[in-house]
């Protein structure tokens, strides 16, 4: 049976033709409700119509399954049968909807039944614009599922009620056209078909401000990008698409060379395009650290390396802020004067690296003799990079700068403060109860500046006149904790001194009566030596910390200076004494004694790594002590970094 015969068969039923009765004009305006059913039940069927949900697509489940899985013949015959049995026009039956608003044309479109879609649309072309609860037309559904044959069938529908390309411009609840939906779901063939049918539809943006060109670049569809740009007729509108949610920025974010080349071959000027923040594609590539993309964009348009965004930042500034040293090196290669690469605050790349804690960039700049002019350069407020490292507490950067002899540690800013003054000024306002993670960074930065001999400015006192009064309260818990640990170590080591490994000689009449039985063993002597040293060190710690209880701040600080290294020695010696004692007890079992010895050495090494930085004279200006404290300082800085 042909399509014409099916239509004739349907027309044999009363009011079956959609053209016989006037339709609601609202069909052409998808933002309004769908037309109400034309069913007017007579008295004979009134009670039935009040009980049955005649607008539900599942009322005749066989017809629904035919639209989903069947052939055109099956669907047409079932539709005719249902229409006859219910005395309902086929047009009203086809407008029945599921709980989410899908009509029969939505169902057929979703499952790729292009012939059924054509049959439904030709009998009632306006149904093409009917939307479900997500405001999706059948074309949206077909684009989402990628059924190109259904898309072509829907686009072939022509009727006086449908304006040219109106179905292509319909938007769902989030503003997506069918072209948007196809691109979002990776339906490249469908997307290219829709672009060819309506090139200007590519200018439409959804509620997120995303154009079809942007989405094509975002999903990596180089062919679709090329097609959109080739068929575009309004260059002004195309240029606007590169200001917000720029397609070329999306390509850079994906590191998609194919999409980039597709855009720049069509129009090389896109390399100079700027987004709402005034940033070019090179800005974005440099910020993200995409070295190959930076090289490619520089080949396309090298002057973009010296173009500032609205905040006055160059691509090299963004690379510096993010710590991409390879890109910084690349952008500096062709720069004639690095001293001219300043932002709106007069800061060079060394300033920005110090301000943002990028130690790798700082070390690169210090190691490049061509960049010596940057080292002591001041910004508009007179701050050098050393000032900024002190201001924002980056101890590794402060250390790297102060170890370089070219850095002027005596430099003052516009308010007469040296880097040490800056560090102490902000430290004076610090409240230890407000943030637990900051004190170590503050103290390490101050120690780096102090050990380098950074002076205080005599004019800086007026800026630090509001310092908080020193108090012993902040050290109270620390003193009590150390005192408790020292007491425990003294107790344990004292007891160990009278419970020697192997016991004592109890043979009467022997010259060694009362002496330790293992006194001639070298390992035993190690045990005795370490245990004794641990006990006396812990006693000294307890005595020193007792002085700290007197309430004088200087006594507290001096006591802590003495107690911390002594307690570290006591803990280390106690560990060694324990290892020696256990080794003696199991010496007959070689594998066990070896295991005990190895574990003791490993954990002693770990202990030393942890305690040495706490005891190192980090703020000492003595050159030898400063060298000895260098690696403990770096270890503490690493532990303090977030």
C-alpha positions in Angstrom: 0.0 0.0 0.0 1.5 3.3 -1.0 1.6 6.6 1.1 -1.2 8.1 -1.1 -3.4 5.1 -0.5 -2.8 5.4 3.3 -3.8 9.0 3.2 -7.0 8.2 1.2 -7.8 5.5 3.7 -7.5 7.9 6.6 -9.6 10.5 4.9 -12.5 8.1 4.8 -13.0 8.7 8.5 -15.0 11.7 9.6 -12.9 14.8 10.4 -9.7 12.9 9.9 -8.0 15.5 7.7 -6.2 18.2 9.6 -7.1 20.6 6.8 -10.8 20.2 7.3 -10.9 22.1 10.6 -9.2 25.3 11.6 -6.1 25.0 13.8 -5.0 27.0 16.7 -2.6 29.7 15.5 -0.6 29.1 18.7 1.1 26.1 17.0 3.4 28.4 15.3 4.5 30.0 18.6 6.3 27.2 20.5 6.4 29.2 23.7 2.7 28.8 24.2 0.7 25.7 25.1 0.0 23.1 22.5 -3.5 23.1 20.9 -6.2 21.4 22.9 -7.7 18.2 21.6 -10.6 18.7 19.2 -12.5 15.7 20.6 -16.0 16.7 21.5 -17.6 13.6 23.1 -21.3 13.1 22.5 -23.7 11.9 25.2 -23.1 8.3 24.4 -19.4 8.5 25.1 -19.4 11.2 27.8 -18.8 9.0 30.8 -16.0 7.1 29.0 -14.2 10.3 28.0 -14.2 11.6 31.6 -12.5 8.4 32.8 -10.0 7.6 30.0 -6.9 9.8 29.6 -7.5 10.2 25.9 -4.6 12.7 25.5 -2.1 10.1 26.8 0.1 8.5 24.1 0.0 5.2 25.9 -3.8 4.9 25.6 -3.1 2.7 22.5 0.1 1.1 23.4 0.2 -0.9 20.1 0.3 2.4 18.2 3.1 3.7 20.4 5.1 0.5 19.7 4.5 0.8 16.0 5.9 4.4 16.1 8.9 3.2 18.0 9.7 -0.2 16.3 7.3 -0.8 13.5 7.0 0.0 9.8 5.0 2.7 8.1 2.3 0.2 7.0 1.9 -1.1 10.5 1.7 2.4 12.0 -0.8 3.6 9.3 -3.1 0.6 9.7 -3.1 0.9 13.5 -3.7 4.6 13.3 -6.7 4.1 11.0 -8.1 1.3 13.3 -7.7 3.4 16.5 -9.3 6.4 14.8 -12.3 4.4 13.7 -12.8 2.6 17.0 -12.6 5.8 19.0 -14.3 8.0 16.5 -11.4 10.4 16.9 -9.6 12.3 14.0 -6.1 10.9 13.3 -4.7 14.4 13.8 -5.8 14.5 17.4 -4.5 11.0 18.0 -1.1 12.0 16.7 -1.0 14.9 19.1 -1.3 12.7 22.1 1.7 13.1 24.4 3.7 11.0 26.9 4.2 12.2 30.5 7.2 14.2 29.4 5.3 15.7 26.4 6.6 13.5 23.6 4.2 13.1 20.7 4.3 10.3 18.1 6.6 12.3 15.9 9.0 12.7 18.8 9.0 8.9 19.4 9.5 8.1 15.7 12.3 10.7 15.4 14.1 9.3 18.4 14.1 5.8 17.0 15.1 6.8 13.4 11.7 6.0 11.8 12.0 8.6 9.0 9.1 7.3 6.9 6.7 7.5 9.9 8.0 11.0 10.6 7.3 12.0 7.0 3.9 10.4 7.1 2.9 12.3 10.3 4.4 15.6 9.1 2.8 15.5 5.7 -0.7 15.0 7.3 -0.1 17.8 9.7 3.0 19.9 9.0 2.5 22.1 12.1 3.2 19.1 14.3 6.9 19.6 13.4 6.9 22.6 15.8 5.2 20.8 18.7 7.5 20.7 21.7 7.8 18.4 24.7 8.2 19.5 28.3 11.9 20.3 27.6 10.7 22.5 24.7 12.3 20.1 22.3 10.9 19.6 18.8 11.2 16.4 16.8 14.2 17.9 15.1 15.9 18.4 18.5 15.3 14.7 19.3 16.6 13.5 15.9 19.7 15.7 16.2 20.4 14.4 19.7 20.2 10.8 18.6 22.0 11.4 15.3 19.4 10.1 12.8 20.4 12.0 9.7 17.6 10.5 7.6 15.0 11.8 10.1 16.6 15.2 10.0 16.4 15.3 6.3 12.8 14.2 6.4 11.9 16.9 8.8 13.7 19.6 6.8 11.9 18.5 3.6 8.5 19.4 5.1 7.2 22.5 3.4 3.9 24.1 4.4 2.4 27.6 4.4 2.2 27.4 8.2 5.9 26.9 8.5 8.2 29.8 7.8 11.5 29.1 6.0 14.0 27.6 8.5 11.7 28.2 11.4 12.1 24.7 12.7 15.9 25.1 12.6 15.7 28.2 14.8 13.5 26.7 17.4 15.1 26.6 20.9 14.7 24.2 23.8 14.4 25.3 27.4 18.1 26.1 27.7 18.2 28.0 24.4 19.8 25.2 22.2 18.7 24.9 18.6 18.9 21.5 16.9 22.4 22.5 15.6 23.5 23.1 19.2 22.1 19.8 20.3 23.8 17.9 17.4 27.2 19.4 18.3 26.9 18.9 22.0 26.1 15.2 21.4 28.9 14.8 18.9 26.7 14.3 15.8 29.0 15.7 13.2 27.1 14.6 10.1 23.9 16.0 11.4 25.5 19.2 12.4 27.0 19.8 9.0 23.7 19.0 7.4 22.0 21.6 9.5 24.7 24.2 8.8 24.2 23.7 5.1 20.5 24.1 5.4 20.7 27.3 7.5 24.2 28.9 7.6 22.9 31.9 9.5 21.6 29.7 12.2 25.2 29.3 13.3 25.0 32.8 14.8 22.4 31.8 17.3 23.6 31.5 20.9 22.0 29.6 23.7 21.3 30.7 27.3 25.0 30.2 28.1 26.1 32.5 25.3 27.5 29.5 23.3 27.3 29.7 19.5 27.4 26.7 17.2 30.9 27.8 16.1 32.0 27.7 19.7 30.5 24.3 20.4 32.0 22.9 17.1 35.4 24.0 18.3 34.8 22.7 21.8 34.0 19.2 20.6 36.8 19.3 18.1 34.8 19.2 14.9 37.2 20.8 12.5 35.1 20.1 9.4 32.0 21.8 11.0 34.1 24.8 12.0 35.4 25.1 8.4 31.9 24.8 7.0 30.4 27.4 9.3 33.2 29.9 8.5 33.0 29.2 4.8 29.3 29.7 4.5 29.1 32.7 6.8 27.9 35.8 5.0 28.1 38.4 7.9 31.7 38.9 9.0 30.5 41.3 11.7 28.4 38.7 13.4 31.2 36.2 13.1 33.6 38.6 14.8 31.1 39.0 17.7 31.2 35.3 18.3 34.9 35.6 19.1 34.4 38.0 22.0 32.3 35.9 24.3 32.9 32.1 24.5 35.4 32.5 21.7 35.7 29.5 19.4 39.4 29.9 19.0 39.8 30.0 22.7 37.9 26.7 22.9 40.3 25.2 20.4 43.3 26.4 22.4 41.9 24.9 25.6 41.5 21.5 23.8 45.0 21.8 22.3 43.3 21.0 19.1 45.6 21.9 16.2 43.2 20.8 13.5 40.5 23.2 14.7 43.0 26.0 15.1 44.3 25.5 11.6 40.8 25.3 10.2 40.0 28.7 11.7 43.2 30.5 10.8 43.3 29.2 7.2 39.8 30.6 6.7 40.7 33.9 8.3 44.2 34.5 9.7 43.0 37.6 11.5 41.3 35.3 14.1 44.7 35.0 15.8 44.3 38.7 16.8 40.8 38.3 18.1 40.1 39.3 21.7 37.6 38.0 24.2 35.7 40.1 26.8 38.8 40.4 28.9 40.9 41.6 26.0 42.9 38.4 25.8 44.1 36.9 22.6 44.5 33.2 21.9 48.1 33.6 22.8 47.2 34.8 26.2 45.1 31.7 26.9 47.8 29.3 25.5 50.5 30.9 27.6 48.3 30.8 30.7 47.4 27.1 30.3 51.1 26.2 29.6 50.5 24.8 26.1 54.0 25.2 24.6 53.3 23.9 21.1 50.2 26.0 20.7 52.2 29.1 21.8 54.8 28.3 19.1 52.0 27.9 16.5 50.3 31.1 17.4 53.5 33.0 17.4 54.2 31.8 13.9 50.7 33.0 12.8 51.0 36.4 14.4 54.1 37.2 16.4 53.0 40.8 17.5 50.4 39.3 19.8 53.2 38.6 22.3 53.2 42.3 23.1 49.5 42.8 23.2 48.1 43.6 26.7 44.7 42.5 28.0 42.3 44.9 29.8 44.3 44.3 33.1 47.5 45.3 31.4 48.9 41.7 31.3 50.9 40.3 28.5 51.0 36.6 27.5 54.4 36.3 29.2 52.9 37.7 32.4 50.2 35.1 32.5 52.8 32.3 31.9 54.8 33.7 34.7 51.9 33.9 37.1 51.1 30.2 36.4 54.8 29.2 36.6 55.2 28.0 33.0 58.9 28.6 32.7 59.3 27.0 29.3 56.8 29.5 27.8 58.5 32.3 29.6 61.8 31.3 28.0 60.2 31.0 24.5 58.5 34.4 24.7 61.7 36.1 25.9 63.7 34.7 23.0 62.7 37.3 20.5 62.1 40.1 23.0 64.6 42.9 22.5 64.2 44.5 26.0 62.7 42.5 28.8 62.6 45.6 31.0 59.8 47.0 28.9 57.5 44.0 29.6 55.6 45.7 32.5 52.0 45.4 33.6 49.9 48.4 34.6 51.5 48.4 38.1 55.0 48.7 36.6 55.8 45.1 37.6 58.1 42.9 35.5 58.1 39.2 35.2 60.4 38.8 38.3 57.9 40.9 40.3 55.0 38.7 39.2 56.9 35.4 39.8 57.8 36.6 43.4 54.3 37.9 44.0 52.7 34.5 43.0 55.2 32.2 44.5 56.7 30.8 41.3 60.1 29.8 42.5 61.0 28.0 39.2 60.5 31.2 37.2 62.5 33.2 39.8 65.4 30.8 39.5 65.3 30.9 35.7 65.4 34.7 35.7 68.3 34.8 38.2 70.2 32.3 36.1 69.8 34.3 32.9 72.4 37.0 32.8 70.5 38.8 30.1 67.8 39.6 32.7 70.0 41.3 35.3 68.1 44.6 34.9 65.0 43.0 36.3 66.5 41.9 39.6 66.4 45.2 41.5 63.8 47.0 39.4 61.0 48.6 41.4 57.3 48.8 40.6 55.1 51.9 40.9 55.1 51.6 44.7 58.9 51.2 44.9 58.7 47.4 45.7 61.4 45.1 44.4 60.8 41.4 43.9 62.3 40.8 47.3 59.7 43.1 48.9 56.9 41.2 47.3 58.3 37.8 48.4 58.4 39.2 52.0 55.0 40.7 51.7 53.2 37.5 50.6 55.5 35.1 52.6 57.2 32.9 50.0 60.3 31.7 52.0 61.8 29.7 49.1 61.7 32.8 46.9 63.1 35.0 49.6 65.9 32.5 50.2 66.7 32.3 46.4 66.8 36.1 46.1 68.9 36.7 49.2 71.5 34.0 48.2 72.1 36.0 45.0 74.7 38.7 45.5 73.2 40.9 42.8 70.0 41.4 44.9 70.1 44.7 46.8 68.8 43.6 50.2 69.0 47.2 51.5 66.6 48.6 49.0 63.6 50.5 50.4 60.2 51.1 48.8 58.3 54.4 48.6 57.3 54.3 52.3 60.9 53.7 53.4 60.6 50.0 54.3 63.2 47.3 53.5 62.1 43.7 52.8 62.7 42.8 56.4 60.5 45.7 57.6 57.8 44.5 55.3 58.0 41.0 56.7 57.9 42.2 60.3 55.2 44.7 59.6 52.7 42.1 58.5 54.0 39.6 61.1 53.2 42.1 63.8 49.5 42.0 62.8 49.3 38.3 62.7 46.9 36.6 65.1 48.0 33.0 65.8 44.4 32.0 66.7 43.1 33.1 63.3 45.1 30.8 61.0 47.1 27.8 62.0 49.0 27.3 58.7 50.6 30.6 58.2 53.1 31.1 61.1 55.8 28.7 59.7 55.8 30.5 56.3 56.0 33.9 58.0 58.8 32.8 60.3 60.8 31.1 57.5 60.5 34.2 55.3 61.7 36.4 58.1 64.5 33.9 58.8 65.7 34.0 55.2 65.8 37.8 55.2 67.4 38.0 58.7 70.1 35.4 57.9 71.1 37.3 54.8 71.7 40.4 56.9 68.8 42.4 55.5 68.7 45.6 57.5 65.9 47.5 59.0 65.1 51.0 57.8 65.4 53.7 60.5 62.3 55.4 58.9 60.2 52.3 59.1 59.4 52.6 62.8 56.4 54.9 62.1 54.8 52.1 60.1 55.2 49.5 62.8 54.2 51.5 65.8 51.0 49.5 66.2 52.7 46.2 66.9 51.1 43.9 69.4 52.7 43.7 72.8 54.8 40.6 73.1 53.4 37.9 75.4 54.5 34.6 76.9 51.0 33.2 76.5 51.5 32.1 72.9 54.6 29.9 74.0 52.9 28.4 77.1 51.6 25.3 75.4 54.8 24.7 73.6 56.9 25.0 76.8 54.5 22.6 78.7 54.6 20.0 75.9 58.4 20.0 75.7 58.7 19.8 79.5 56.4 16.8 79.5 58.4 15.0 76.8 61.7 15.8 78.5 60.3 14.3 81.8 59.2 11.1 80.1 62.5 10.7 78.4 64.4 11.2 81.7 62.2 8.7 83.4 62.6 6.0 80.7 66.3 6.4 80.4 66.8 6.4 84.1 65.0 3.1 84.5 66.9 1.6 81.6 70.2 2.4 83.3 69.4 -0.1 86.1 67.8 -2.8 83.8 70.9 -3.5 81.7 70.5 -6.0 78.8 71.7 -9.4 79.9 71.4 -8.6 83.6 74.2 -8.5 86.2 76.9 -10.9 87.4 75.6 -12.6 90.6 78.4 -15.2 91.0 79.7 -14.9 94.6 83.4 -14.5 95.0 83.8 -13.3 91.5 85.7 -10.1 90.8 82.9 -9.0 88.4 80.2 -9.4 91.0 77.4 -6.8 90.4 78.7 -5.8 87.0 76.8 -6.1 83.8 77.4 -9.5 82.2 77.8 -7.9 78.7 80.1 -5.1 79.7 82.8 -6.2 77.3 80.4 -6.1 74.3 80.8 -3.1 71.9 77.1 -2.9 71.3 76.5 -2.8 75.1 78.9 0.1 75.4 76.8 1.9 72.7 73.7 1.3 74.8 75.2 2.7 78.0 76.6 5.7 76.2 73.4 6.6 74.4 71.2 6.0 77.4 73.3 8.2 79.6 73.5 11.0 77.1 69.7 10.9 76.6 69.0 11.0 80.3 71.3 14.0 81.0 70.1 15.9 77.9 66.5 15.5 79.0 67.3 16.6 82.5 69.0 19.8 81.1 65.9 20.4 79.0 63.6 20.1 82.0 65.8 22.6 83.9 66.0 25.1 81.0 62.2 25.0 80.6 61.7 25.5 84.3 63.3 28.9 83.8 60.8 29.6 81.1 58.0 29.3 83.7 59.1 32.5 85.3 57.1 34.6 82.9 59.8 36.7 81.3 59.6 36.6 77.4 63.4 36.7 76.9 63.8 33.8 79.3 61.2 31.9 77.4 62.8 32.5 74.0 66.3 31.6 75.3 65.0 28.5 77.1 63.4 27.3 73.9 66.5 28.0 71.9 68.5 25.7 74.3 65.8 23.1 75.0 64.9 22.3 71.4 68.3 21.0 70.2 68.9 19.2 73.6 65.6 17.4 73.4 66.3 16.4 69.9 69.6 14.9 71.0 67.8 13.1 73.9 65.2 11.6 71.6 67.9 10.5 69.1 70.1 8.9 71.8 67.1 7.1 73.4 66.3 5.6 70.0 69.8 4.4 69.5 69.9 3.0 73.0 66.7 1.1 72.4 68.1 -0.4 69.1 71.4 -1.5 70.8 69.5 -3.1 73.7 67.1 -5.1 71.5 70.0 -6.1 69.2 71.9 -7.5 72.2 68.8 -9.5 73.3 68.4 -11.2 69.9 72.0 -11.3 68.7 71.9 -15.1 68.4 69.3 -14.9 65.6 71.1 -13.3 62.8 68.1 -12.4 60.6 66.2 -10.9 63.5 69.2 -8.9 64.9 69.9 -7.6 61.4 66.3 -6.6 60.9 66.3 -4.7 64.2 69.6 -3.0 63.3 68.3 -1.9 59.8 65.0 -0.6 61.2 66.8 1.3 63.9 69.1 3.0 61.3 66.1 3.9 59.0 64.0 5.4 61.7 66.9 7.2 63.2 67.6 8.8 59.9 63.9 9.8 59.6 64.0 11.3 63.1 67.1 13.4 62.2 65.4 14.7 59.1 62.5 15.8 61.2 64.3 17.3 64.1 67.4 19.0 62.5 65.3 21.7 60.8 63.7 22.5 64.1 67.1 23.0 65.7 68.9 24.7 62.8 69.9 28.3 63.4 67.9 29.5 60.4 68.2 33.2 61.2 71.9 33.2 61.9 74.0 35.6 59.9 77.1 33.5 60.3 78.1 32.4 56.8 79.0 28.8 58.0 75.8 28.3 59.9 73.9 29.7 57.1 75.3 27.1 54.7 74.6 24.4 57.2 71.0 25.5 57.6 70.3 25.8 53.9 68.9 22.3 53.3 67.0 22.2 56.6 65.5 25.5 55.6 64.4 24.1 52.2 62.9 21.1 53.9 60.9 23.3 56.3 59.8 25.5 53.3 58.7 22.5 51.4 56.7 21.2 54.4 55.1 24.7 54.9 54.0 25.1 51.3 50.4 24.3 50.4 
